Amino acid sequence: MRVLPIVRLVAAATLPPLWNDLLLPRMHYGPRARTVANVAFATAYAAVFGVHGSLHGRGEVGSVRPENTVQQGDHSDSQLGEEWRTAHVRCPRPVRVPRARAHTSRPPGAPGWPMIAAAVAPAAVVVAGYAVALGIPVLRNRLAAFANRSPEAPLAEWVAVQIPWGTVYTEELIFRATLDPLLESALGRTGNVMGAVLFGLWHLAPARIAGDDVPATVAATAVAGAALSGLRRRTGTVLTPALLHFAVNAGGAIAARLAVRLAPSRPSASARRSVARDWTDTDRSPGGQDR
């Protein structure tokens, strides 16, 4: 591997955690400005380090070229002309050579709807899981506990803007669409592991700011990143992990609020004191005295 690709690979691997764990927290932005900054960084990052076709999960590193590509200087003009004349004499009819297809996990010529259904299916399973959890009191109470961690913006804005743009678009464009294909093409399976670890390190500063267990958060998000990257490789598109990512985050925010509303109402402290006072007055009344 030449020096320039190595420098490019190291820069692509170190910039995301450097941005999210060091630079962005020091800007002290609110949620809206943070979303704009993340979208701008992710877009610029993909423009600089993006690999052709990476949005479909079939990226190739720029230094690797297909074997059937003729590079300048491989043959002289006279040699090419001679080969063409010889082939034309030997073949009475023109022969069309099929172009090599890029590797994809789906069968060639598959209709669009099955692919869309396969992309939506994991997200639909997550949404169904939240619906089931809301119907079980124990799980509903656990979901309601997360409602205390209210976002810094209204729920509608959080679900419609902050999560899809500030989180899903940013992280999927950086990791699944750009960094993962780059690492995988250069390092193979080691690159897959490195991409998952970097996705976990991306959440280091947010976990510390939220007061969460930092090692547990980094480990959990690294596992989640490995799962999302596996979906990209398996389905051949970033759409699948992006939809799943959105379903987990937005579905969790909505389910937590619904869990609070569906929880049985408990009387307030003042109401409980009022009931206790009524019982005391009843006991002191003539009809309520013990005999």
N, C-alpha and C positions, 0 to 999 in steps of 0.2 A: 504494500500500500504506500502510495506516495505521500509526501509531507503535507501537501495542500488538502487532500481528502481527510487526513488525520486531524488537522487543525479544524476543518469544517465540522467533523464529527464531534470533536471535543466541545466546540462552541455550541453546537446544537444540543448537546447533552447537558451542559452547565447553565445555559441561559434561563430555561424555565424555572428551576428552583431558585436561582439567583433573583429573578424578577419577583416571584410570588412570596419568597421568604425574607427578602432583604430590601429590595427597592420599593415595592408597592406599599408595604406597611409603613415605611418612613414618609410616605406622601400624605398620610392621615386623611384620605379621601372618604367621603360618605359613600353609601351603597351605589348611588347613581353614577357618580364620578368614577368609582371603582369599576363598574361595569363597562363604561366607555373606555377606560384605560386598558382593561383586560382584552376587550374586543380589538382595540388598536394594536396591542402587543401581539395577540395571536395572529392577526391578519398579516402584520409585518413579518412575523416569524415564519409563517407558511410561505410568504413570498420570497424570503431569503433562502430558507432551507428546504422548501417544498420539493418533492420528487414528482415527476410527471406521472399522472395516473394514481397518485397516492390517495385521492379522495375515494377511489374505488377499491383501495386496499391492494393494488397491484403495482406498486412503485418499483422503479429500477434506479439504482444509483447511477449518477451521470457518468461515472468512469467505466461502467460496464456497458458494452454495446452488443446487440444481437449478432450472432455469428453470420447471418445472411446479409449483414449490412456491408456495403462496399465503401471503404474509406478512401479518401483521396490519397493517391500514391501507391495503392495496392497493385494496380495494373496500369500499364501505359495505354494511351489511346489506340496505338496500333494493335496491341494484344487484344484489347476489347473488341476492336473491329474484326480481327481475325476470328475470334471466338464466335462472334455473332454471325459472320458469314458461314462458318463451318456448321454451326447449329442450324442455320437456315437451309443449308443444302441437305443435311441429314434428315430434317423433319419437314415433310411436305406441307404440314399444317402448323400454324403457330401453336405453341404449347404454353398454357397458362400455369405458372408455378404458384401454388397457393402460398399466401403469406403466413408466417408462423404466428399462431395465436398466443396472446399473453395468457399465462397460467391463471385459471380461475376455478373456483370450486364448484360453480354451477354448470350444468350441461350447456353446450353451445345451442343457441336458438331457443332457450327456455323462454316462455312467455313472461310478461312483466308481473302479472298478478301473483303467481307463486312466490316470486322474489320479494314482492311487497309484503305478502302474508308472512313469509319467514322473517322479515325484518321487524314486523309489528308484533309477532308472537311473544317474544320475551317480555316486551313492555306490557302486553295484555296480561301475562301471567302475574306480573308485579301488581298491577292494578287490581286484579282479582284477589290477590293475597291481602291487600289492604282492606278490601271489602269484607273478606272473611274475618280478618282481625277485628274490624269494627263490630262484628256480630258476637264476638266472644268477650265476656266482661273482663277477664284477666288481661287479655291482649289489648282491649280497648283502654283500660286504665294505664297500661304501659305507653300506649300512643299518646294519651292525654298528658302524660308527664313531659313529653317533648314540646307541648304547646307553650310551656313556660319560657322556652328559649325563643321568644318572639323575634322575628326579623326586624331590621331597622327600617322597613318599608311596609306599606299595606300589603296584605296577603295577595290581593289581585295583581298588584305590581310585581310582587316577588315571584309569583308563578308565571306571569306573562312576559316579564322583562328580565329580571335579575337572574333567574335560574336558566332559562333557555339561552340567553346571550352571555351573561357574565360567567356562567358555570359551564353549561353544556357546549355551546359553540366554542368557547375559549379552550377548554380542556380537550375536547375531541379533535379540534383542528390542530392543536399543538402536539398531542400525544398520538392518538390513533391515526390521524391523517398524515402527519409529517414525521414525527420523531420515530415512531415504531417501524415504519417501512425503512427508514434510513438505517437504524440500528440493526434491523433484521437482515438487510442486504449486506451490511458490512461485517457483522459478527455472528449471524445465524441465531441459534438458540440462546447463546449468551446475550445477544442483543435484546431478545424477548424478556429475559430476566432483568436486564438493566433498565429497560423501559418501564417495567412494573415498579422497580425500586425508585426510579426517578418520579413516577407518579405519586408514590407514597411520600417522598420528600417534598413534593409540591404542596402538600397539606400540613407541613410542619408548623409554619407560622400561624395559619388560621386556627389550628388546634390549640396552640399556646395562647392566642388571643381569646379564644372562647373558653379557656380554662379546662379543656379536655385533657385526658391522659395522652400525652404526646406520643410515646412509643406505641401505645395501642392504636392510636389513630393512624400513625404512619404505616403500621403493619396491616391494618384493616384496609386502608385505601390502596396499599400495594397489591393486596390480594384482589381487590375489586378491579384495579387497573389490569392485572393479568387476565382476569375474566373478560373484561371488555375488549382487550387486545385479541384474546382468543376468538371472540365473536367476530371481530373484524376479519381475522384470517380465515375463519370457517365460512363466513357468508360472502366474503369478497367485497364488502362495502362498509363504509363508516356509518351508514344510516342505522344499522342494527344497534351498535353500542350507543349511539347518540339517543335513539328513542328509549332504550333501556335506562340510560343515565337520567334522562328527563323524567321518566316514569317513577324512578326511585326517589329523586329529590322533590319534584313537584307533588307526586302522590303522597309522600311522607308529610309534607307541609299541610296539604289539604286534609289528610286523614287525622292528623293531630288536632286540628281545629274541630273537625266533625266529632272526634272522640270526646272533646270537652262538652259539646252541645248534646251529645247522646247520653252522657253520663247522668245517672239519677241525681236530681237536685237535692242538695243537702241544706237544711235550715241554717241560716246565719247564726253567729254567736248571740246577737241581740234577740233573735227569735227564740233560741234555746233558753236564754235567761228569762224571757217573758213567759214561756211555758212553765219553767220551774217555779216562777213567782205565783202563777195561777194555781199550781198544785199546792204550794205552801198555804195560800189563802184558803183553799178548799179544805185543807187539813185543819185549819184553825177555826173554820166555821162550825156552828153547832151540829150541822148534819154530817160533818166530816170527821167528828171526834171519834176516837176509838172507844169502844164500849167494853 
